[in-house]
């Protein structure tokens, strides 16, 4: 069952109002996005907050220890503990003990965590285009020294994602 929303089109004659049907406009339990059929919603349930994204960014730059993340991000210890626990429980980071006295753990990227890097770069590319200006961080390939300019390509068509219309199919 689809829900309905309203959209408007301003024009010379005034504004025309139209209804828009979408299965995404259903009442979504924001606390339980992980059970949604949409994979974007499921993924956002895990890494949809800024702190989790920034922890993943820092993990990709080589940070592994609690104090390193805390210093880099300026995040409260309780918030960092919660985010690291969530990213570990969901398999993006793996917790490894590096000291028994005192007990200390580090957080290393798993395969799923390493696979998240293109997502971060896609967000960064969008930011460069729509939120750039002034001094910005740049990312370079460590082997070639060239600046990374990510492009998301559809494997089947070879077309850059976002250059062709999309159609969303609800689960049957």
PEHU-V782399 format. One record per backbone hydrogen bond with DSSP energy under -0.5 kcal/mol. NH is the residue of the N-H (numbers start at 1). CO is the residue of the C=O. Records with the same first field share a line. If there is no record, write none. Layout:
NH = CO + CO
This chain:
3 = 22
5 = 20
7 = 18
9 = 16
11 = 14
14 = 11
16 = 9
18 = 7
20 = 5
22 = 3
25 = 22
26 = 23
28 = 26
29 = 27
30 = 28
32 = 29
33 = 30
35 = 32
36 = 33
42 = 38
43 = 39
44 = 40
45 = 41
46 = 42 + 43
47 = 43
48 = 44
53 = 49
54 = 50
55 = 51
56 = 52
57 = 53
58 = 54
59 = 55
60 = 56
61 = 57 + 58
62 = 59
63 = 58
66 = 105
69 = 65
70 = 66
71 = 67
72 = 68
73 = 69
74 = 70
80 = 76
81 = 77
82 = 78
83 = 79
84 = 80
85 = 81
86 = 82
87 = 83
88 = 84
89 = 85
90 = 86
91 = 88
92 = 87
93 = 87
94 = 108
96 = 94 + 106
98 = 104
99 = 104
101 = 102
104 = 99
106 = 96
107 = 64
108 = 94 + 106
110 = 92
114 = 110
115 = 111
116 = 113
117 = 114
119 = 116
120 = 116
121 = 117
122 = 118
123 = 119
124 = 120
125 = 121
126 = 122
127 = 123
128 = 124
129 = 125
130 = 126
131 = 127
141 = 146
145 = 141
148 = 139
153 = 151
154 = 159
155 = 153
158 = 154
161 = 152
163 = 160
170 = 168
